[in-house]
Amino acid sequence: MAETVMGRNPRDMALLQQAIDYVGREHADDLRKGTNIPYVAHLWSVGALVLEHGGDDHQAAAGLLHDVVEDHGGQRQLDRVRATFGDDIADIVAALSDSLADTEKGDQKPPWDVRKQTYLAHLGRVDERIALVSACDKLHNLRAIVSDYREIGPQLWDRFKVHDPAKHLWYYTSLVDTLAPKVAGQAPGLAVELIRSLDDLRTLLATKEPGSLAAPWSPDLA
């Protein structure tokens, strides 16, 4: 049975349905990298994880919307989100976006390593509400990577623009190091699952690609 204790169920189901409908339109033709899985499956999963780990309805809506700015319009899309859902949700979505470039109009994002390093520094400064949503996003991504790696092995990295597993391991290690302490107080189970999923990825790489752990990659900050 669903729990109805105050503060556990979302306050505004109409808001969540609005967010579901919005991303359904914006991401209608998107698929998860290298699969036939509709991209909205990831967005729904992140929204569900936010609610499961104690997030409120605004956080859950932001979890559903978290990729729409990066993927579909940059600042132009963020302005639409703000007009549609208000400042609180738009501010969370903005904080979860590592670029506001409008790639649909030909704008270029910064290089991968620059973008990720800048975003990690930004995550170190965000509050606990934003950290919880980001942690749910990264947890679902980590779980998907681990699951797919178990199925297809190292060819998984061909799905990504960055093919070096050491770079992915650096990024997710840095994410977990940043996010787990921020969410441990409010959602200890989420922190545990982040660490556990990262350990699963490390174990797989050590088994199938031991060289990827021999010389840990880090960005050149010079």
Residue pairs with C-beta under 8 A, 6 or more apart in sequence:
2 9
3 9
8 54
10 16
10 51
10 56
10 57
10 60
11 56
11 57
12 57
15 57
15 58
15 61
15 85
16 47
16 57
16 60
16 61
16 64
18 61
18 84
18 85
19 47
19 60
19 61
19 64
19 65
19 85
19 89
20 44
20 47
20 64
22 64
22 65
22 68
22 84
23 40
23 43
23 64
23 65
23 68
24 40
26 68
26 71
26 72
26 77
27 38
27 39
27 40
27 43
27 67
27 68
27 71
27 72
30 38
30 39
30 40
30 71
31 37
31 38
31 39
32 38
32 39
32 41
32 42
32 144
33 159
33 160
34 156
34 158
34 159
35 148
39 67
42 67
42 140
42 141
42 144
43 63
43 64
43 65
43 66
43 67
44 64
45 140
46 63
46 64
46 66
46 133
46 136
46 137
46 140
47 60
47 61
47 63
47 64
49 63
49 136
49 139
49 140
49 190
50 59
50 60
50 62
50 63
50 132
50 133
50 136
51 60
53 132
53 135
53 136
53 183
53 187
53 189
53 190
54 132
54 186
54 187
55 63
55 129
55 132
55 133
55 136
58 88
58 89
58 92
59 92
59 129
59 132
59 133
61 85
61 89
62 89
62 92
62 93
62 96
62 133
63 133
63 136
63 137
65 81
65 85
65 89
65 93
66 92
66 93
66 96
66 97
66 133
66 137
67 97
68 77
68 81
68 93
69 75
69 77
69 78
69 81
69 93
69 94
69 97
69 100
70 97
70 98
70 99
71 103
72 104
73 80
73 102
73 104
74 99
74 100
74 101
74 102
74 103
74 104
74 107
75 100
75 102
76 102
77 102
78 90
78 93
78 94
78 97
78 100
81 89
81 90
81 93
82 90
92 129
92 130
92 133
94 100
95 122
95 126
95 130
95 134
96 130
96 133
96 134
96 137
98 115
98 116
98 118
98 119
98 122
99 109
99 110
99 115
101 107
101 108
101 109
103 109
109 115
110 118
112 161
112 162
112 167
113 167
113 219
113 220
114 219
116 171
116 174
116 219
117 219
117 221
120 171
120 174
120 175
120 178
123 131
123 134
123 175
123 178
123 179
124 178
126 134
126 182
128 182
128 183
128 185
128 186
131 179
131 182
131 183
132 183
132 186
132 187
132 190
134 179
135 179
135 180
135 182
135 183
135 187
135 190
135 191
135 194
136 190
138 172
138 175
138 176
138 179
138 194
139 190
139 193
139 194
139 197
142 172
142 194
142 197
142 198
142 200
142 201
143 197
145 156
145 168
145 172
145 201
146 197
146 200
146 201
146 204
148 156
149 156
149 201
149 204
149 208
150 204
153 208
154 165
154 208
154 209
157 163
157 164
157 165
157 168
160 168
162 168
164 212
164 217
165 205
165 209
165 212
166 212
166 213
166 215
166 216
166 217
167 217
169 201
169 202
169 205
169 212
169 213
169 216
169 217
170 216
170 217
170 218
170 219
172 198
172 201
173 198
176 194
176 195
176 198
179 191
179 194
180 191
180 194
180 195
181 191
183 190
183 191
183 194
184 191
202 213
205 212
205 213
206 213
